[in-house]
């Protein structure tokens, strides 16, 4: 009996470590997203000149590929965050919202993977090949992906927020803020003006909506970290 007690305590400690690690993976996602963004730099706008495209993708090839590596790793952080969210919601009896969070995170991760792949391919060889038409088209394609990814990103926030609220893990006031974030996220999918604040490469798509999403991930991660685990999920 005395020999099994330390083993049981050690097992419980290990489960607690993994539970907390994965529930805080959203914090890692935010940190890596900021690092990757800083390394990547300012991508040329829609319809940028051939010189601007070559200067960015070919001139900053190494930097862009390093950012791609950080971004690829960060997709894993996003998946772990969604898995922790789904486990917490399942523990609270909100399996439907947890499943919606899993589906939306898979869509977000898939779109991000395509976005990172195209950017890396442009920097690795396409931009330096001299095919300016292809380079310009793929650069604009990346911006289109940024806009269209707004919908699954908004769904992830919606699924997580509604699930945590129904589980009693967030207050009504915080839930109201989350609903506003969902609405602002859906609006991000309408940024199709030819220039300015509401363009695919405008301030709303590049800064406002991403910052809203990252803040929500931080808040959700803190909620997950302090939520009691009724069973070992990992």
Residue pairs with C-beta under 8 A, 6 or more apart in sequence:
15 232
15 234
18 234
19 229
19 232
19 233
19 234
20 225
22 80
22 81
22 83
22 84
22 233
22 234
23 84
23 88
23 221
23 224
23 225
23 227
24 221
24 224
24 225
25 77
25 80
25 81
25 84
25 221
26 77
26 81
26 84
26 217
26 218
26 220
26 221
26 224
27 217
27 218
27 221
28 74
28 77
29 74
29 77
29 78
29 81
29 217
30 214
30 217
30 218
32 70
32 71
32 73
32 74
32 77
33 74
33 214
34 214
35 70
36 67
36 70
36 71
36 74
37 67
39 63
39 66
39 67
39 70
40 63
40 64
40 67
40 71
40 119
41 56
41 60
41 63
41 64
41 67
42 56
43 56
43 119
43 139
43 142
43 143
43 201
44 52
44 53
44 56
44 139
45 143
45 201
46 139
46 140
46 143
46 199
46 200
46 201
47 136
47 140
48 136
48 139
50 132
50 135
50 136
53 127
53 132
53 135
53 136
53 139
54 127
54 128
54 132
54 135
56 127
57 64
57 122
57 123
57 126
57 127
57 128
57 135
57 139
58 123
58 127
58 128
60 123
61 123
61 124
61 128
64 119
64 120
64 122
64 123
65 120
65 123
65 124
68 116
68 119
68 120
68 123
71 112
71 116
72 113
72 116
75 109
75 112
75 113
75 116
78 105
78 108
78 109
78 112
79 105
79 106
79 109
81 105
81 217
81 220
81 221
82 101
82 102
82 104
82 105
82 106
82 156
83 102
84 224
84 233
85 98
85 101
85 105
85 160
85 163
85 220
85 224
86 98
86 99
86 101
86 102
87 98
87 233
87 234
88 98
88 164
88 167
88 169
88 224
88 227
88 229
89 95
89 97
89 98
89 101
89 160
89 163
89 164
89 167
90 98
91 227
91 229
91 230
91 231
91 233
92 163
92 166
92 167
92 168
92 169
92 227
93 167
94 163
94 166
94 167
96 163
97 159
97 160
97 162
97 163
97 166
98 159
98 163
100 155
100 158
100 159
100 163
101 156
101 159
101 160
101 163
103 155
104 152
104 153
104 155
104 156
104 158
104 159
105 156
107 152
107 155
108 149
108 152
108 153
108 156
111 145
111 148
111 149
111 152
112 149
114 145
115 142
115 145
115 146
115 149
118 138
118 141
118 142
118 145
119 142
121 138
122 135
122 138
122 139
126 134
126 135
126 138
127 135
143 200
143 201
143 205
144 200
146 200
146 205
146 206
147 188
147 189
147 191
147 192
147 200
147 205
148 189
150 185
150 186
150 187
150 188
150 189
150 191
150 205
150 209
151 185
151 186
151 189
153 185
153 188
153 209
153 213
154 182
154 185
154 186
154 188
154 189
157 178
157 181
157 182
157 185
157 213
157 216
158 182
160 216
160 220
161 170
161 175
161 178
161 179
161 181
161 182
161 216
161 220
162 175
164 170
164 175
164 220
164 223
165 172
165 175
165 178
169 223
169 227
170 178
170 223
174 219
178 216
181 212
181 213
181 216
184 208
184 209
184 212
185 209
185 212
185 213
188 204
188 205
188 209
190 198
191 198
191 199
191 200
191 202
191 204
191 205
192 198
192 199
192 200
193 199
193 202
195 202
196 202
197 203
197 204
198 204
199 205
